[in-house]
Amino acid sequence: MLRLLCVVALSAIGLTACGGSDIEAGDTLESTRQGLACEIETGYCPGDTVCAWFSTNTGEGLCREPCINGTCPQTNQICCTQPNGAPYCNWRCL
């Protein structure tokens, strides 16, 4: 009985660890470019987040927490400034 319980428990753990993935083989994700995207051209972001525009001038960006008075809510983030938008907090400037 104990052996059966162990087999069932390990099977359940194994099945929950094997989730599906939408990432194709060979795809890579750059951690600096993950997150909710700003609305193209308008730069709209939901809530109190602001658009952190990419430095490549593609008209695209990611929604990030605002940098208020030069400080970020998380101590390991830095305050980034940008020419055409509000200051934002991130791990590194985009």
N, C-alpha and C positions, 0 to 999 in steps of 0.2 A: 504494500500500500504506500509506504514511504517512497519507494522507487518511482511509482506511478505519479505521485504528487510532484516529485522533483522533475520528472520528464515534462509534465504539463506546465509547470512553472517556467522551466527553461525554454520551452516552445513558445510560450506567451511572450517572454522577454525577447526572444529572437525575432518573432513576428513584428513586435512593435518597433524594433530597431531597424527593420527593413522597410522604410517608407518609400513611396514613389518619388520620382524626381523629374522635373521639367527641364533639367539641364542636359543637353546632349553631350555625348562624348567629345572631348576636345574643347568644350566651352570653358572659358575662364571668367571669373568675376573679379573686378578690381574693387577692393573694399572701399576705396575712396569714392566710387561712383555707384554705391548702393543706396537705396532709400527712395522716398516718395519724390517723384519728379514735379517740378513747378509746371504750371500751365504755360505752354509755349507762347511766346511773345508777350503775354501780360505779366508773367512771373507770379501769378496767384498761387498762394500756399494756404492750406487750411489752418484754422486756429490762430495761434500767435507765432507761427513759424514764418520765416522769411526765405526768399529765394537766394540761393548761393549760385550765381551764374558761373558756368565753366569759363576758364580763361581762354578757351579756343574760339570765343565769339560765335558760337553756333546757335545762339538764341535759346539754349537749353540750360537747365540747372536743376539743383536738388533742394528740397525744402529742409531747412535746418533751424535750430533754435537761435533766437536773436542774441546778439552780444549787447548787453545793456551796461552802459557806463564802463566799458572796457573789461567786463567780467562775464564769465560763462558759468552756468549752474553746475556743471561738472568740472572738477578741478583739473582733470587731465585733458581738457579741451583748451584750444587757443581761440582768441578773438581774431577773426579775419575781416579785413576791409576789402571793398571792391569799388571800382569806379562808378558803376551804375546801379547800385543797390545798397541795402542796409547792411551793417556789419552782422556777421553770423559766427556761430561757434561750430567748430569741427576739430577732428584729430589733426588735420593739416589743411591748409588753404587750397581750394580747388583751382 
